[in-house]
Amino acid sequence: MIIEKIKEFFETEPDFKSRIFKEIKDTDSLIDSGIIDSLGTLKLVTFIEETFSIEIEMEDLNEKNFATLKDLAEFINHKLNKD
């Protein structure tokens, strides 16, 4: 469910929609594939915070949490279960 919501965001948000050249796989690198950059990360963080009602701290913004859709879903799931 988490991954599907993030994919939908990427596929419908104009800033991301134009960057997607193929279907995003759960293990594709979001940075290396060019899907997210620094500005995109800010938009993604805002989307995640609003959609999942979680707060993302500065220390959460790292490659481990935002590398792939799978990593991002695991991070969100952890935050949801932590609060």
NUKOLVO-240578 format. One record per atom (N, C-alpha, C): residue in three letters; atom name; y, x, z. Coordinates in pm, whole numbers, padded with zeros to 5 digits. Example, Ala and Ser with C-alpha at 12.3 -4.5 7.8 and 13.67 -1.06 7.14 Angstrom:
% NUKOLVO-240578
LOFI rest atom      Y      X      Z
LOFI  ALA    N -00569  01319  00780
LOFI  ALA   CA -00450  01230  00780
LOFI  ALA    C -00330  01320  00780
LOFI  SER    N -00225  01285  00708
LOFI  SER   CA -00106  01367  00714
LOFI  SER    C  00003  01290  00787
% end
This chain:
% NUKOLVO-240578
LOFI rest atom      Y      X      Z
LOFI  MET    N -00119  00081  00000
LOFI  MET   CA  00000  00000  00000
LOFI  MET    C  00127  00086  00000
LOFI  ILE    N  00129  00191  00080
LOFI  ILE   CA  00246  00278  00087
LOFI  ILE    C  00270  00345 -00047
LOFI  ILE    N  00165  00401 -00104
LOFI  ILE   CA  00178  00472 -00232
LOFI  ILE    C  00226  00377 -00341
LOFI  GLU    N  00175  00255 -00342
LOFI  GLU   CA  00215  00159 -00444
LOFI  GLU    C  00363  00126 -00434
LOFI  LYS    N  00414  00113 -00311
LOFI  LYS   CA  00557  00084 -00293
LOFI  LYS    C  00643  00200 -00342
LOFI  ILE    N  00600  00322 -00315
LOFI  ILE   CA  00676  00439 -00360
LOFI  ILE    C  00672  00450 -00512
LOFI  LYS    N  00556  00428 -00571
LOFI  LYS   CA  00544  00431 -00717
LOFI  LYS    C  00636  00326 -00780
LOFI  GLU    N  00636  00208 -00722
LOFI  GLU   CA  00721  00101 -00774
LOFI  GLU    C  00869  00142 -00768
LOFI  PHE    N  00907  00207 -00659
LOFI  PHE   CA  01044  00256 -00645
LOFI  PHE    C  01076  00355 -00757
LOFI  PHE    N  00988  00453 -00779
LOFI  PHE   CA  01010  00553 -00884
LOFI  PHE    C  01018  00488 -01022
LOFI  GLU    N  00935  00388 -01044
LOFI  GLU   CA  00928  00325 -01177
LOFI  GLU    C  01042  00228 -01203
LOFI  THR    N  01110  00181 -01099
LOFI  THR   CA  01216  00082 -01119
LOFI  THR    C  01356  00138 -01092
LOFI  GLU    N  01367  00241 -01011
LOFI  GLU   CA  01498  00301 -00980
LOFI  GLU    C  01546  00378 -01103
LOFI  PRO    N  01663  00344 -01158
LOFI  PRO   CA  01711  00408 -01282
LOFI  PRO    C  01714  00561 -01278
LOFI  ASP    N  01752  00619 -01167
LOFI  ASP   CA  01758  00766 -01160
LOFI  ASP    C  01622  00831 -01172
LOFI  PHE    N  01517  00762 -01134
LOFI  PHE   CA  01382  00819 -01141
LOFI  PHE    C  01309  00773 -01266
LOFI  LYS    N  01332  00650 -01306
LOFI  LYS   CA  01261  00592 -01421
LOFI  LYS    C  01271  00681 -01544
LOFI  SER    N  01387  00739 -01566
LOFI  SER   CA  01406  00822 -01685
LOFI  SER    C  01335  00957 -01675
LOFI  ARG    N  01293  00995 -01555
LOFI  ARG   CA  01225  01125 -01537
LOFI  ARG    C  01073  01115 -01548
LOFI  ILE    N  01021  00994 -01546
LOFI  ILE   CA  00876  00977 -01546
LOFI  ILE    C  00826  00970 -01690
LOFI  PHE    N  00746  01069 -01727
LOFI  PHE   CA  00694  01077 -01863
LOFI  PHE    C  00550  01030 -01873
LOFI  LYS    N  00485  01016 -01758
LOFI  LYS   CA  00347  00971 -01754
LOFI  LYS    C  00326  00902 -01620
LOFI  GLU    N  00211  00840 -01604
LOFI  GLU   CA  00182  00777 -01476
LOFI  GLU    C  00175  00883 -01367
LOFI  ILE    N  00235  00854 -01256
LOFI  ILE   CA  00234  00948 -01144
LOFI  ILE    C  00100  00937 -01072
LOFI  LYS    N  00033  01050 -01058
LOFI  LYS   CA -00091  01053 -00982
LOFI  LYS    C -00058  01085 -00836
LOFI  ASP    N -00144  01044 -00747
LOFI  ASP   CA -00120  01063 -00604
LOFI  ASP    C -00108  01209 -00564
LOFI  THR    N -00164  01298 -00644
LOFI  THR   CA -00164  01441 -00611
LOFI  THR    C -00069  01524 -00698
LOFI  ASP    N  00009  01458 -00785
LOFI  ASP   CA  00107  01530 -00867
LOFI  ASP    C  00221  01581 -00779
LOFI  SER    N  00266  01702 -00805
LOFI  SER   CA  00380  01756 -00732
LOFI  SER    C  00506  01683 -00776
LOFI  LEU    N  00574  01622 -00680
LOFI  LEU   CA  00695  01545 -00713
LOFI  LEU    C  00809  01637 -00753
LOFI  ILE    N  00813  01756 -00697
LOFI  ILE   CA  00920  01852 -00728
LOFI  ILE    C  00889  01925 -00858
LOFI  ASP    N  00769  01983 -00870
LOFI  ASP   CA  00732  02059 -00989
LOFI  ASP    C  00732  01973 -01115
LOFI  SER    N  00700  01844 -01101
LOFI  SER   CA  00697  01756 -01217
LOFI  SER    C  00838  01709 -01256
LOFI  GLY    N  00937  01741 -01171
LOFI  GLY   CA  01075  01705 -01201
LOFI  GLY    C  01111  01563 -01162
LOFI  ILE    N  01024  01496 -01089
LOFI  ILE   CA  01051  01358 -01050
LOFI  ILE    C  01160  01353 -00945
LOFI  ILE    N  01155  01443 -00846
LOFI  ILE   CA  01262  01444 -00747
LOFI  ILE    C  01331  01580 -00744
LOFI  ASP    N  01460  01575 -00714
LOFI  ASP   CA  01541  01694 -00691
LOFI  ASP    C  01616  01668 -00560
LOFI  SER    N  01717  01745 -00530
LOFI  SER   CA  01786  01727 -00401
LOFI  SER    C  01852  01590 -00390
LOFI  LEU    N  01917  01544 -00495
LOFI  LEU   CA  01979  01411 -00492
LOFI  LEU    C  01872  01303 -00486
LOFI  GLY    N  01767  01322 -00561
LOFI  GLY   CA  01656  01227 -00561
LOFI  GLY    C  01590  01217 -00425
LOFI  THR    N  01584  01330 -00355
LOFI  THR   CA  01527  01330 -00221
LOFI  THR    C  01608  01241 -00127
LOFI  LEU    N  01740  01249 -00139
LOFI  LEU   CA  01826  01164 -00055
LOFI  LEU    C  01803  01016 -00084
LOFI  LYS    N  01792  00981 -00210
LOFI  LYS   CA  01767  00841 -00247
LOFI  LYS    C  01630  00795 -00199
LOFI  LEU    N  01532  00885 -00211
LOFI  LEU   CA  01397  00854 -00166
LOFI  LEU    C  01394  00834 -00014
LOFI  VAL    N  01463  00920  00058
LOFI  VAL   CA  01470  00908  00204
LOFI  VAL    C  01531  00774  00244
LOFI  THR    N  01640  00737  00178
LOFI  THR   CA  01705  00609  00207
LOFI  THR    C  01609  00494  00181
LOFI  PHE    N  01540  00498  00068
LOFI  PHE   CA  01442  00395  00035
LOFI  PHE    C  01334  00387  00141
LOFI  ILE    N  01279  00500  00181
LOFI  ILE   CA  01171  00502  00280
LOFI  ILE    C  01219  00446  00414
LOFI  GLU    N  01336  00490  00457
LOFI  GLU   CA  01388  00443  00586
LOFI  GLU    C  01411  00292  00585
LOFI  GLU    N  01465  00241  00476
LOFI  GLU   CA  01492  00097  00468
LOFI  GLU    C  01364  00015  00449
LOFI  THR    N  01275  00063  00368
LOFI  THR   CA  01153 -00012  00336
LOFI  THR    C  01054 -00014  00452
LOFI  PHE    N  01037  00100  00517
LOFI  PHE   CA  00936  00111  00621
LOFI  PHE    C  00994  00109  00762
LOFI  SER    N  01124  00093  00773
LOFI  SER   CA  01192  00087  00904
LOFI  SER    C  01158  00206  00993
LOFI  ILE    N  01169  00325  00934
LOFI  ILE   CA  01148  00448  01010
LOFI  ILE    C  01271  00536  00993
LOFI  GLU    N  01286  00631  01083
LOFI  GLU   CA  01396  00726  01074
LOFI  GLU    C  01338  00862  01038
LOFI  ILE    N  01392  00922  00934
LOFI  ILE   CA  01347  01054  00891
LOFI  ILE    C  01447  01156  00943
LOFI  GLU    N  01397  01249  01022
LOFI  GLU   CA  01479  01354  01082
LOFI  GLU    C  01490  01472  00984
LOFI  MET    N  01589  01557  01007
LOFI  MET   CA  01608  01674  00921
LOFI  MET    C  01482  01761  00916
LOFI  GLU    N  01415  01776  01031
LOFI  GLU   CA  01296  01861  01033
LOFI  GLU    C  01179  01799  00955
LOFI  ASP    N  01188  01670  00925
LOFI  ASP   CA  01085  01603  00844
LOFI  ASP    C  01099  01634  00695
LOFI  LEU    N  01219  01678  00655
LOFI  LEU   CA  01245  01705  00514
LOFI  LEU    C  01192  01842  00476
LOFI  ASN    N  01065  01846  00444
LOFI  ASN   CA  01003  01971  00404
LOFI  ASN    C  00901  01946  00293
LOFI  GLU    N  00861  02053  00231
LOFI  GLU   CA  00770  02041  00116
LOFI  GLU    C  00635  01983  00156
LOFI  LYS    N  00592  02008  00277
LOFI  LYS   CA  00463  01954  00322
LOFI  LYS    C  00463  01802  00319
LOFI  ASN    N  00571  01740  00365
LOFI  ASN   CA  00578  01594  00372
LOFI  ASN    C  00611  01529  00239
LOFI  PHE    N  00683  01599  00152
LOFI  PHE   CA  00732  01540  00028
LOFI  PHE    C  00672  01601 -00098
LOFI  ALA    N  00562  01675 -00085
LOFI  ALA   CA  00504  01744 -00201
LOFI  ALA    C  00445  01648 -00304
LOFI  THR    N  00365  01553 -00257
LOFI  THR   CA  00297  01459 -00347
LOFI  THR    C  00308  01318 -00290
LOFI  LEU    N  00270  01220 -00368
LOFI  LEU   CA  00266  01083 -00317
LOFI  LEU    C  00170  01071 -00199
LOFI  LYS    N  00057  01140 -00209
LOFI  LYS   CA -00042  01139 -00102
LOFI  LYS    C  00017  01196  00027
LOFI  ASP    N  00085  01310  00016
LOFI  ASP   CA  00147  01371  00133
LOFI  ASP    C  00255  01280  00191
LOFI  LEU    N  00332  01220  00105
LOFI  LEU   CA  00440  01132  00147
LOFI  LEU    C  00384  01009  00219
LOFI  ALA    N  00278  00952  00166
LOFI  ALA   CA  00214  00836  00229
LOFI  ALA    C  00157  00872  00366
LOFI  GLU    N  00096  00989  00377
LOFI  GLU   CA  00042  01034  00505
LOFI  GLU    C  00155  01053  00607
LOFI  PHE    N  00266  01111  00562
LOFI  PHE   CA  00381  01132  00648
LOFI  PHE    C  00436  00997  00697
LOFI  ILE    N  00455  00903  00607
LOFI  ILE   CA  00507  00771  00643
LOFI  ILE    C  00411  00701  00739
LOFI  ASN    N  00282  00706  00710
LOFI  ASN   CA  00183  00646  00797
LOFI  ASN    C  00188  00706  00937
LOFI  HIS    N  00204  00837  00944
LOFI  HIS   CA  00215  00905  01074
LOFI  HIS    C  00339  00855  01149
LOFI  LYS    N  00452  00846  01079
LOFI  LYS   CA  00576  00798  01142
LOFI  LYS    C  00562  00652  01189
LOFI  LEU    N  00495  00571  01110
LOFI  LEU   CA  00477  00431  01148
LOFI  LEU    C  00390  00418  01272
LOFI  ASN    N  00290  00500  01283
LOFI  ASN   CA  00198  00494  01397
LOFI  ASN    C  00253  00565  01520
LOFI  LYS    N  00350  00651  01499
LOFI  LYS   CA  00412  00727  01608
LOFI  LYS    C  00510  00640  01687
LOFI  ASP    N  00584  00556  01614
LOFI  ASP   CA  00689  00475  01677
LOFI  ASP    C  00636  00353  01746
% end
